[in-house]
Amino acid sequence: MKVKFTTSDREFQKQMKSIDKDVNDRLGREAYHYFRGQTPIDQGYARRNTEYKSKRDVKEIIADYPYSERLNTGWSQQAPRGMVKPTIEFIKKRVQEMIGKNNG
């Protein structure tokens, strides 16, 4: 028995673009929530002033408060590694999980 699957390049590219957009959007939101979770909390100002922006292919996590740089360089004992480095590691791990690879 023979099984044949055919698709046009155009349709394939359209489907891949759709999958890429969905994965990108989901990963961006997950990274934002992870970043906020890594943000030290005292009175909650830093977490409240961290936002996520998504424009086409650009995803941004914006920590908009005066001491964000200090927090990111380990100023707080709650986040000695800051927020950016752990978030990048989280993204790398999630990408590996999403594509089904295990680096362990």
Biopython code that builds the backbone (N, CA, C, O; Angstrom):
import numpy as np
from Bio.PDB.StructureBuilder import StructureBuilder

atoms = [
    (1, "MET", "N", (0.843, -1.173, 0.000)),
    (1, "MET", "CA", (0.000, 0.000, 0.000)),
    (1, "MET", "C", (0.892, 1.242, 0.000)),
    (1, "MET", "O", (1.899, 1.297, 0.705)),
    (2, "LYS", "N", (0.521, 2.196, -0.770)),
    (2, "LYS", "CA", (1.284, 3.418, -0.922)),
    (2, "LYS", "C", (0.476, 4.582, -0.341)),
    (2, "LYS", "O", (-0.723, 4.712, -0.585)),
    (3, "VAL", "N", (1.155, 5.410, 0.420)),
    (3, "VAL", "CA", (0.532, 6.611, 0.965)),
    (3, "VAL", "C", (1.234, 7.804, 0.348)),
    (3, "VAL", "O", (2.462, 7.886, 0.330)),
    (4, "LYS", "N", (0.451, 8.704, -0.145)),
    (4, "LYS", "CA", (1.032, 9.864, -0.798)),
    (4, "LYS", "C", (0.464, 11.131, -0.154)),
    (4, "LYS", "O", (-0.739, 11.248, 0.079)),
    (5, "PHE", "N", (1.353, 12.058, 0.119)),
    (5, "PHE", "CA", (0.952, 13.328, 0.707)),
    (5, "PHE", "C", (1.507, 14.425, -0.186)),
    (5, "PHE", "O", (2.701, 14.449, -0.485)),
    (6, "THR", "N", (0.649, 15.318, -0.605)),
    (6, "THR", "CA", (1.081, 16.391, -1.488)),
    (6, "THR", "C", (0.592, 17.733, -0.952)),
    (6, "THR", "O", (-0.541, 17.870, -0.492)),
    (7, "THR", "N", (1.474, 18.701, -1.026)),
    (7, "THR", "CA", (1.089, 20.063, -0.664)),
    (7, "THR", "C", (1.885, 21.025, -1.531)),
    (7, "THR", "O", (2.999, 20.721, -1.957)),
    (8, "SER", "N", (1.318, 22.155, -1.778)),
    (8, "SER", "CA", (2.040, 23.132, -2.589)),
    (8, "SER", "C", (3.026, 23.896, -1.702)),
    (8, "SER", "O", (2.830, 24.003, -0.492)),
    (9, "ASP", "N", (4.065, 24.414, -2.305)),
    (9, "ASP", "CA", (5.030, 25.218, -1.553)),
    (9, "ASP", "C", (4.339, 26.406, -0.907)),
    (9, "ASP", "O", (4.628, 26.766, 0.234)),
    (10, "ARG", "N", (3.439, 26.999, -1.638)),
    (10, "ARG", "CA", (2.733, 28.177, -1.132)),
    (10, "ARG", "C", (1.910, 27.831, 0.108)),
    (10, "ARG", "O", (1.945, 28.554, 1.104)),
    (11, "GLU", "N", (1.182, 26.740, 0.044)),
    (11, "GLU", "CA", (0.351, 26.318, 1.181)),
    (11, "GLU", "C", (1.229, 25.906, 2.366)),
    (11, "GLU", "O", (0.919, 26.216, 3.516)),
    (12, "PHE", "N", (2.312, 25.215, 2.076)),
    (12, "PHE", "CA", (3.238, 24.801, 3.129)),
    (12, "PHE", "C", (3.818, 26.021, 3.833)),
    (12, "PHE", "O", (3.846, 26.068, 5.063)),
    (13, "GLN", "N", (4.280, 27.003, 3.072)),
    (13, "GLN", "CA", (4.845, 28.226, 3.648)),
    (13, "GLN", "C", (3.802, 28.969, 4.483)),
    (13, "GLN", "O", (4.123, 29.519, 5.536)),
    (14, "LYS", "N", (2.579, 28.984, 4.021)),
    (14, "LYS", "CA", (1.491, 29.640, 4.758)),
    (14, "LYS", "C", (1.272, 28.943, 6.101)),
    (14, "LYS", "O", (1.122, 29.606, 7.127)),
    (15, "GLN", "N", (1.254, 27.623, 6.097)),
    (15, "GLN", "CA", (1.063, 26.863, 7.333)),
    (15, "GLN", "C", (2.246, 27.048, 8.283)),
    (15, "GLN", "O", (2.049, 27.199, 9.489)),
    (16, "MET", "N", (3.456, 27.037, 7.760)),
    (16, "MET", "CA", (4.640, 27.221, 8.589)),
    (16, "MET", "C", (4.657, 28.616, 9.221)),
    (16, "MET", "O", (5.037, 28.774, 10.382)),
    (17, "LYS", "N", (4.249, 29.607, 8.459)),
    (17, "LYS", "CA", (4.184, 30.971, 8.981)),
    (17, "LYS", "C", (3.174, 31.062, 10.116)),
    (17, "LYS", "O", (3.414, 31.745, 11.112)),
    (18, "SER", "N", (2.055, 30.380, 9.969)),
    (18, "SER", "CA", (1.018, 30.363, 10.994)),
    (18, "SER", "C", (1.528, 29.679, 12.263)),
    (18, "SER", "O", (1.303, 30.170, 13.369)),
    (19, "ILE", "N", (2.208, 28.557, 12.101)),
    (19, "ILE", "CA", (2.769, 27.832, 13.241)),
    (19, "ILE", "C", (3.823, 28.693, 13.928)),
    (19, "ILE", "O", (3.842, 28.800, 15.154)),
    (20, "ASP", "N", (4.691, 29.301, 13.141)),
    (20, "ASP", "CA", (5.743, 30.157, 13.682)),
    (20, "ASP", "C", (5.145, 31.309, 14.486)),
    (20, "ASP", "O", (5.634, 31.623, 15.571)),
    (21, "LYS", "N", (4.109, 31.931, 13.974)),
    (21, "LYS", "CA", (3.469, 33.052, 14.676)),
    (21, "LYS", "C", (2.881, 32.574, 16.000)),
    (21, "LYS", "O", (3.058, 33.227, 17.028)),
    (22, "ASP", "N", (2.186, 31.445, 15.983)),
    (22, "ASP", "CA", (1.593, 30.919, 17.207)),
    (22, "ASP", "C", (2.656, 30.596, 18.262)),
    (22, "ASP", "O", (2.505, 30.945, 19.432)),
    (23, "VAL", "N", (3.719, 29.934, 17.840)),
    (23, "VAL", "CA", (4.792, 29.565, 18.766)),
    (23, "VAL", "C", (5.478, 30.815, 19.291)),
    (23, "VAL", "O", (5.746, 30.923, 20.487)),
    (24, "ASN", "N", (5.763, 31.759, 18.401)),
    (24, "ASN", "CA", (6.411, 33.010, 18.789)),
    (24, "ASN", "C", (5.577, 33.775, 19.811)),
    (24, "ASN", "O", (6.104, 34.255, 20.814)),
    (25, "ASP", "N", (4.282, 33.886, 19.557)),
    (25, "ASP", "CA", (3.395, 34.603, 20.478)),
    (25, "ASP", "C", (3.346, 33.908, 21.835)),
    (25, "ASP", "O", (3.450, 34.558, 22.875)),
    (26, "ARG", "N", (3.191, 32.607, 21.822)),
    (26, "ARG", "CA", (3.123, 31.846, 23.080)),
    (26, "ARG", "C", (4.437, 31.958, 23.855)),
    (26, "ARG", "O", (4.432, 32.178, 25.067)),
    (27, "LEU", "N", (5.552, 31.807, 23.157)),
    (27, "LEU", "CA", (6.853, 31.887, 23.806)),
    (27, "LEU", "C", (7.096, 33.281, 24.376)),
    (27, "LEU", "O", (7.652, 33.417, 25.466)),
    (28, "GLY", "N", (6.692, 34.298, 23.660)),
    (28, "GLY", "CA", (6.842, 35.662, 24.152)),
    (28, "GLY", "C", (6.067, 35.895, 25.442)),
    (28, "GLY", "O", (6.586, 36.490, 26.386)),
    (29, "ARG", "N", (4.834, 35.430, 25.480)),
    (29, "ARG", "CA", (4.009, 35.586, 26.690)),
    (29, "ARG", "C", (4.588, 34.772, 27.849)),
    (29, "ARG", "O", (4.623, 35.247, 28.984)),
    (30, "GLU", "N", (5.039, 33.556, 27.568)),
    (30, "GLU", "CA", (5.638, 32.724, 28.615)),
    (30, "GLU", "C", (6.901, 33.390, 29.175)),
    (30, "GLU", "O", (7.118, 33.404, 30.386)),
    (31, "ALA", "N", (7.723, 33.937, 28.288)),
    (31, "ALA", "CA", (8.957, 34.604, 28.722)),
    (31, "ALA", "C", (8.630, 35.821, 29.581)),
    (31, "ALA", "O", (9.313, 36.082, 30.571)),
    (32, "TYR", "N", (7.605, 36.556, 29.214)),
    (32, "TYR", "CA", (7.187, 37.721, 30.002)),
    (32, "TYR", "C", (6.770, 37.294, 31.409)),
    (32, "TYR", "O", (7.194, 37.899, 32.393)),
    (33, "HIS", "N", (5.954, 36.272, 31.504)),
    (33, "HIS", "CA", (5.506, 35.811, 32.825)),
    (33, "HIS", "C", (6.683, 35.278, 33.648)),
    (33, "HIS", "O", (6.743, 35.474, 34.862)),
    (34, "TYR", "N", (7.604, 34.613, 32.979)),
    (34, "TYR", "CA", (8.788, 34.111, 33.681)),
    (34, "TYR", "C", (9.626, 35.289, 34.191)),
    (34, "TYR", "O", (10.048, 35.294, 35.348)),
    (35, "PHE", "N", (9.866, 36.277, 33.336)),
    (35, "PHE", "CA", (10.646, 37.459, 33.699)),
    (35, "PHE", "C", (10.024, 38.156, 34.913)),
    (35, "PHE", "O", (10.725, 38.504, 35.864)),
    (36, "ARG", "N", (8.722, 38.352, 34.871)),
    (36, "ARG", "CA", (8.033, 38.995, 36.003)),
    (36, "ARG", "C", (8.181, 38.161, 37.264)),
    (36, "ARG", "O", (8.342, 38.709, 38.355)),
    (37, "GLY", "N", (8.128, 36.848, 37.127)),
    (37, "GLY", "CA", (8.300, 35.974, 38.276)),
    (37, "GLY", "C", (9.705, 36.038, 38.864)),
    (37, "GLY", "O", (9.897, 35.793, 40.054)),
    (38, "GLN", "N", (10.685, 36.368, 38.025)),
    (38, "GLN", "CA", (12.064, 36.505, 38.480)),
    (38, "GLN", "C", (12.326, 37.875, 39.104)),
    (38, "GLN", "O", (13.322, 38.070, 39.801)),
    (39, "THR", "N", (11.429, 38.810, 38.849)),
    (39, "THR", "CA", (11.600, 40.176, 39.358)),
    (39, "THR", "C", (11.368, 40.197, 40.868)),
    (39, "THR", "O", (10.322, 39.764, 41.349)),
    (40, "PRO", "N", (12.355, 40.706, 41.610)),
    (40, "PRO", "CA", (12.193, 40.784, 43.071)),
    (40, "PRO", "C", (10.951, 41.599, 43.446)),
    (40, "PRO", "O", (10.555, 42.524, 42.737)),
    (41, "ILE", "N", (10.359, 41.232, 44.562)),
    (41, "ILE", "CA", (9.163, 41.945, 44.991)),
    (41, "ILE", "C", (9.338, 42.449, 46.419)),
    (41, "ILE", "O", (9.666, 41.696, 47.336)),
    (42, "ASP", "N", (9.112, 43.726, 46.569)),
    (42, "ASP", "CA", (9.093, 44.354, 47.888)),
    (42, "ASP", "C", (7.678, 44.911, 48.058)),
    (42, "ASP", "O", (6.870, 44.375, 48.818)),
    (43, "GLN", "N", (7.401, 45.983, 47.343)),
    (43, "GLN", "CA", (6.053, 46.550, 47.362)),
    (43, "GLN", "C", (5.310, 46.283, 46.059)),
    (43, "GLN", "O", (4.151, 46.673, 45.919)),
    (44, "GLY", "N", (5.960, 45.624, 45.106)),
    (44, "GLY", "CA", (5.308, 45.259, 43.849)),
    (44, "GLY", "C", (5.466, 46.269, 42.726)),
    (44, "GLY", "O", (4.948, 46.055, 41.630)),
    (45, "TYR", "N", (6.170, 47.359, 42.975)),
    (45, "TYR", "CA", (6.321, 48.407, 41.966)),
    (45, "TYR", "C", (7.015, 47.881, 40.704)),
    (45, "TYR", "O", (6.571, 48.155, 39.589)),
    (46, "ALA", "N", (8.091, 47.137, 40.881)),
    (46, "ALA", "CA", (8.849, 46.630, 39.731)),
    (46, "ALA", "C", (7.990, 45.701, 38.878)),
    (46, "ALA", "O", (7.981, 45.824, 37.653)),
    (47, "ARG", "N", (7.285, 44.793, 39.491)),
    (47, "ARG", "CA", (6.436, 43.869, 38.722)),
    (47, "ARG", "C", (5.294, 44.603, 38.033)),
    (47, "ARG", "O", (4.950, 44.290, 36.893)),
    (48, "ARG", "N", (4.712, 45.567, 38.709)),
    (48, "ARG", "CA", (3.609, 46.331, 38.103)),
    (48, "ARG", "C", (4.076, 47.170, 36.921)),
    (48, "ARG", "O", (3.290, 47.481, 36.026)),
    (49, "ASN", "N", (5.347, 47.533, 36.917)),
    (49, "ASN", "CA", (5.871, 48.377, 35.847)),
    (49, "ASN", "C", (6.719, 47.606, 34.845)),
    (49, "ASN", "O", (7.598, 48.169, 34.192)),
    (50, "THR", "N", (6.446, 46.329, 34.734)),
    (50, "THR", "CA", (7.053, 45.490, 33.703)),
    (50, "THR", "C", (5.939, 45.130, 32.736)),
    (50, "THR", "O", (4.888, 44.632, 33.139)),
    (51, "GLU", "N", (6.177, 45.386, 31.460)),
    (51, "GLU", "CA", (5.134, 45.134, 30.469)),
    (51, "GLU", "C", (5.654, 44.331, 29.282)),
    (51, "GLU", "O", (6.859, 44.211, 29.061)),
    (52, "TYR", "N", (4.717, 43.797, 28.539)),
    (52, "TYR", "CA", (5.020, 42.983, 27.367)),
    (52, "TYR", "C", (4.401, 43.656, 26.154)),
    (52, "TYR", "O", (3.227, 44.026, 26.167)),
    (53, "LYS", "N", (5.197, 43.810, 25.110)),
    (53, "LYS", "CA", (4.697, 44.377, 23.857)),
    (53, "LYS", "C", (5.018, 43.412, 22.726)),
    (53, "LYS", "O", (6.121, 42.874, 22.636)),
    (54, "SER", "N", (4.044, 43.209, 21.881)),
    (54, "SER", "CA", (4.216, 42.317, 20.746)),
    (54, "SER", "C", (3.795, 43.053, 19.479)),
    (54, "SER", "O", (2.636, 43.436, 19.316)),
    (55, "LYS", "N", (4.759, 43.239, 18.593)),
    (55, "LYS", "CA", (4.502, 43.893, 17.313)),
    (55, "LYS", "C", (5.087, 43.018, 16.220)),
    (55, "LYS", "O", (6.306, 42.882, 16.116)),
    (56, "ARG", "N", (4.253, 42.441, 15.430)),
    (56, "ARG", "CA", (4.688, 41.544, 14.350)),
    (56, "ARG", "C", (5.716, 40.538, 14.833)),
    (56, "ARG", "O", (5.384, 39.640, 15.607)),
    (57, "ASP", "N", (6.957, 40.671, 14.390)),
    (57, "ASP", "CA", (7.997, 39.712, 14.752)),
    (57, "ASP", "C", (8.811, 40.136, 15.970)),
    (57, "ASP", "O", (9.737, 39.429, 16.369)),
    (58, "VAL", "N", (8.482, 41.273, 16.563)),
    (58, "VAL", "CA", (9.256, 41.790, 17.684)),
    (58, "VAL", "C", (8.469, 41.631, 18.978)),
    (58, "VAL", "O", (7.339, 42.105, 19.103)),
    (59, "LYS", "N", (9.085, 40.963, 19.922)),
    (59, "LYS", "CA", (8.497, 40.783, 21.259)),
    (59, "LYS", "C", (9.399, 41.524, 22.232)),
    (59, "LYS", "O", (10.618, 41.358, 22.204)),
    (60, "GLU", "N", (8.806, 42.336, 23.089)),
    (60, "GLU", "CA", (9.593, 43.110, 24.037)),
    (60, "GLU", "C", (9.059, 42.940, 25.454)),
    (60, "GLU", "O", (7.852, 42.959, 25.696)),
    (61, "ILE", "N", (9.989, 42.774, 26.371)),
    (61, "ILE", "CA", (9.673, 42.819, 27.794)),
    (61, "ILE", "C", (10.342, 44.086, 28.294)),
    (61, "ILE", "O", (11.561, 44.234, 28.205)),
    (62, "ILE", "N", (9.550, 44.986, 28.813)),
    (62, "ILE", "CA", (10.068, 46.290, 29.205)),
    (62, "ILE", "C", (9.922, 46.468, 30.711)),
    (62, "ILE", "O", (8.814, 46.479, 31.247)),
    (63, "ALA", "N", (11.059, 46.606, 31.381)),
    (63, "ALA", "CA", (11.088, 46.877, 32.817)),
    (63, "ALA", "C", (11.289, 48.382, 32.956)),
    (63, "ALA", "O", (12.411, 48.880, 32.869)),
    (64, "ASP", "N", (10.195, 49.095, 33.171)),
    (64, "ASP", "CA", (10.223, 50.557, 33.142)),
    (64, "ASP", "C", (10.092, 51.137, 34.544)),
    (64, "ASP", "O", (9.023, 51.589, 34.955)),
    (65, "TYR", "N", (11.202, 51.111, 35.260)),
    (65, "TYR", "CA", (11.263, 51.725, 36.582)),
    (65, "TYR", "C", (12.717, 52.112, 36.822)),
    (65, "TYR", "O", (13.618, 51.508, 36.241)),
    (66, "PRO", "N", (12.960, 53.108, 37.668)),
    (66, "PRO", "CA", (14.301, 53.686, 37.804)),
    (66, "PRO", "C", (15.411, 52.714, 38.202)),
    (66, "PRO", "O", (16.565, 52.930, 37.833)),
    (67, "TYR", "N", (15.103, 51.675, 38.925)),
    (67, "TYR", "CA", (16.151, 50.786, 39.433)),
    (67, "TYR", "C", (16.184, 49.434, 38.714)),
    (67, "TYR", "O", (16.724, 48.464, 39.246)),
    (68, "SER", "N", (15.619, 49.367, 37.529)),
    (68, "SER", "CA", (15.585, 48.093, 36.786)),
    (68, "SER", "C", (16.988, 47.572, 36.478)),
    (68, "SER", "O", (17.239, 46.370, 36.565)),
    (69, "GLU", "N", (17.897, 48.470, 36.119)),
    (69, "GLU", "CA", (19.272, 48.048, 35.820)),
    (69, "GLU", "C", (19.939, 47.441, 37.056)),
    (69, "GLU", "O", (20.628, 46.425, 36.963)),
    (70, "ARG", "N", (19.730, 48.067, 38.203)),
    (70, "ARG", "CA", (20.327, 47.528, 39.439)),
    (70, "ARG", "C", (19.761, 46.145, 39.754)),
    (70, "ARG", "O", (20.511, 45.233, 40.105)),
    (71, "LEU", "N", (18.443, 45.985, 39.631)),
    (71, "LEU", "CA", (17.851, 44.672, 39.898)),
    (71, "LEU", "C", (18.406, 43.627, 38.939)),
    (71, "LEU", "O", (18.661, 42.487, 39.326)),
    (72, "ASN", "N", (18.588, 44.028, 37.686)),
    (72, "ASN", "CA", (19.070, 43.071, 36.692)),
    (72, "ASN", "C", (20.544, 42.714, 36.871)),
    (72, "ASN", "O", (21.006, 41.717, 36.316)),
    (73, "THR", "N", (21.277, 43.503, 37.628)),
    (73, "THR", "CA", (22.696, 43.184, 37.853)),
    (73, "THR", "C", (22.925, 42.531, 39.211)),
    (73, "THR", "O", (24.058, 42.466, 39.688)),
    (74, "GLY", "N", (21.848, 42.047, 39.836)),
    (74, "GLY", "CA", (21.998, 41.280, 41.062)),
    (74, "GLY", "C", (21.936, 42.078, 42.349)),
    (74, "GLY", "O", (22.355, 41.583, 43.395)),
    (75, "TRP", "N", (21.429, 43.288, 42.303)),
    (75, "TRP", "CA", (21.340, 44.167, 43.471)),
    (75, "TRP", "C", (20.474, 43.570, 44.575)),
    (75, "TRP", "O", (20.735, 43.792, 45.757)),
    (76, "SER", "N", (19.447, 42.816, 44.196)),
    (76, "SER", "CA", (18.539, 42.223, 45.177)),
    (76, "SER", "C", (18.929, 40.775, 45.479)),
    (76, "SER", "O", (19.257, 40.006, 44.575)),
    (77, "GLN", "N", (18.887, 40.421, 46.753)),
    (77, "GLN", "CA", (19.156, 39.036, 47.135)),
    (77, "GLN", "C", (18.076, 38.100, 46.599)),
    (77, "GLN", "O", (18.312, 36.899, 46.464)),
    (78, "GLN", "N", (16.900, 38.633, 46.293)),
    (78, "GLN", "CA", (15.823, 37.805, 45.740)),
    (78, "GLN", "C", (16.128, 37.353, 44.314)),
    (78, "GLN", "O", (15.627, 36.322, 43.865)),
    (79, "ALA", "N", (16.946, 38.121, 43.608)),
    (79, "ALA", "CA", (17.298, 37.786, 42.223)),
    (79, "ALA", "C", (18.785, 38.065, 42.005)),
    (79, "ALA", "O", (19.135, 39.007, 41.293)),
    (80, "PRO", "N", (19.658, 37.267, 42.602)),
    (80, "PRO", "CA", (21.094, 37.539, 42.488)),
    (80, "PRO", "C", (21.624, 37.440, 41.052)),
    (80, "PRO", "O", (22.685, 37.984, 40.743)),
    (81, "ARG", "N", (20.893, 36.751, 40.183)),
    (81, "ARG", "CA", (21.297, 36.634, 38.774)),
    (81, "ARG", "C", (20.541, 37.614, 37.886)),
    (81, "ARG", "O", (20.671, 37.583, 36.663)),
    (82, "GLY", "N", (19.750, 38.484, 38.510)),
    (82, "GLY", "CA", (18.951, 39.419, 37.736)),
    (82, "GLY", "C", (17.741, 38.734, 37.132)),
    (82, "GLY", "O", (17.303, 37.692, 37.621)),
    (83, "MET", "N", (17.195, 39.317, 36.066)),
    (83, "MET", "CA", (16.019, 38.758, 35.413)),
    (83, "MET", "C", (16.289, 38.343, 33.964)),
    (83, "MET", "O", (15.727, 37.360, 33.482)),
    (84, "VAL", "N", (17.141, 39.088, 33.282)),
    (84, "VAL", "CA", (17.363, 38.827, 31.860)),
    (84, "VAL", "C", (18.050, 37.487, 31.623)),
    (84, "VAL", "O", (17.572, 36.688, 30.818)),
    (85, "LYS", "N", (19.150, 37.229, 32.298)),
    (85, "LYS", "CA", (19.895, 35.980, 32.074)),
    (85, "LYS", "C", (19.029, 34.742, 32.350)),
    (85, "LYS", "O", (18.992, 33.840, 31.513)),
    (86, "PRO", "N", (18.330, 34.667, 33.496)),
    (86, "PRO", "CA", (17.465, 33.507, 33.717)),
    (86, "PRO", "C", (16.345, 33.397, 32.676)),
    (86, "PRO", "O", (15.937, 32.293, 32.316)),
    (87, "THR", "N", (15.850, 34.539, 32.197)),
    (87, "THR", "CA", (14.782, 34.508, 31.195)),
    (87, "THR", "C", (15.305, 33.988, 29.866)),
    (87, "THR", "O", (14.612, 33.235, 29.183)),
    (88, "ILE", "N", (16.508, 34.375, 29.493)),
    (88, "ILE", "CA", (17.110, 33.851, 28.253)),
    (88, "ILE", "C", (17.301, 32.338, 28.367)),
    (88, "ILE", "O", (17.032, 31.605, 27.416)),
    (89, "GLU", "N", (17.761, 31.877, 29.515)),
    (89, "GLU", "CA", (17.912, 30.433, 29.726)),
    (89, "GLU", "C", (16.561, 29.731, 29.641)),
    (89, "GLU", "O", (16.457, 28.646, 29.069)),
    (90, "PHE", "N", (15.538, 30.343, 30.205)),
    (90, "PHE", "CA", (14.181, 29.792, 30.129)),
    (90, "PHE", "C", (13.725, 29.672, 28.672)),
    (90, "PHE", "O", (13.172, 28.647, 28.271)),
    (91, "ILE", "N", (13.958, 30.716, 27.891)),
    (91, "ILE", "CA", (13.549, 30.703, 26.480)),
    (91, "ILE", "C", (14.266, 29.587, 25.735)),
    (91, "ILE", "O", (13.641, 28.845, 24.978)),
    (92, "LYS", "N", (15.567, 29.463, 25.944)),
    (92, "LYS", "CA", (16.330, 28.392, 25.273)),
    (92, "LYS", "C", (15.773, 27.014, 25.627)),
    (92, "LYS", "O", (15.617, 26.156, 24.759)),
    (93, "LYS", "N", (15.478, 26.816, 26.898)),
    (93, "LYS", "CA", (14.929, 25.535, 27.349)),
    (93, "LYS", "C", (13.562, 25.277, 26.715)),
    (93, "LYS", "O", (13.284, 24.166, 26.264)),
    (94, "ARG", "N", (12.712, 26.299, 26.681)),
    (94, "ARG", "CA", (11.368, 26.141, 26.102)),
    (94, "ARG", "C", (11.444, 25.836, 24.609)),
    (94, "ARG", "O", (10.673, 25.021, 24.101)),
    (95, "VAL", "N", (12.368, 26.483, 23.906)),
    (95, "VAL", "CA", (12.520, 26.216, 22.472)),
    (95, "VAL", "C", (12.912, 24.761, 22.270)),
    (95, "VAL", "O", (12.373, 24.089, 21.391)),
    (96, "GLN", "N", (13.843, 24.271, 23.073)),
    (96, "GLN", "CA", (14.257, 22.872, 22.968)),
    (96, "GLN", "C", (13.068, 21.939, 23.237)),
    (96, "GLN", "O", (12.882, 20.947, 22.532)),
    (97, "GLU", "N", (12.276, 22.259, 24.248)),
    (97, "GLU", "CA", (11.090, 21.456, 24.548)),
    (97, "GLU", "C", (10.094, 21.488, 23.401)),
    (97, "GLU", "O", (9.505, 20.465, 23.052)),
    (98, "MET", "N", (9.906, 22.665, 22.815)),
    (98, "MET", "CA", (8.928, 22.820, 21.739)),
    (98, "MET", "C", (9.315, 22.050, 20.487)),
    (98, "MET", "O", (8.451, 21.543, 19.771)),
    (99, "ILE", "N", (10.621, 21.961, 20.221)),
    (99, "ILE", "CA", (11.031, 21.233, 19.016)),
    (99, "ILE", "C", (11.348, 19.777, 19.320)),
    (99, "ILE", "O", (11.745, 19.016, 18.438)),
    (100, "GLY", "N", (11.167, 19.402, 20.583)),
    (100, "GLY", "CA", (11.293, 17.998, 20.946)),
    (100, "GLY", "C", (12.695, 17.508, 21.155)),
    (100, "GLY", "O", (12.959, 16.312, 21.035)),
    (101, "LYS", "N", (13.600, 18.403, 21.466)),
    (101, "LYS", "CA", (14.979, 17.994, 21.720)),
    (101, "LYS", "C", (15.268, 18.094, 23.200)),
    (101, "LYS", "O", (14.756, 18.972, 23.895)),
    (102, "ASN", "N", (16.088, 17.190, 23.665)),
    (102, "ASN", "CA", (16.468, 17.190, 25.071)),
    (102, "ASN", "C", (17.983, 17.258, 25.142)),
    (102, "ASN", "O", (18.678, 16.368, 24.652)),
    (103, "ASN", "N", (18.489, 18.317, 25.753)),
    (103, "ASN", "CA", (19.938, 18.470, 25.870)),
    (103, "ASN", "C", (20.510, 17.766, 27.096)),
    (103, "ASN", "O", (21.713, 17.862, 27.338)),
    (104, "GLY", "N", (19.703, 17.071, 27.866)),
    (104, "GLY", "CA", (20.191, 16.448, 29.107)),
    (104, "GLY", "C", (20.811, 15.180, 28.918)),
    (104, "GLY", "O", (21.258, 14.562, 29.884)),
]
sb = StructureBuilder()
sb.init_structure("model")
sb.init_model(0)
sb.init_chain("A")
sb.init_seg("    ")
for serial, (resi, resn, name, xyz) in enumerate(atoms, 1):
    if name == "N":
        sb.init_residue(resn, " ", resi, " ")
    sb.init_atom(name, np.array(xyz, "f"), 0.0, 1.0, " ", f" {name:<3s}", serial, name[0])
structure = sb.get_structure()
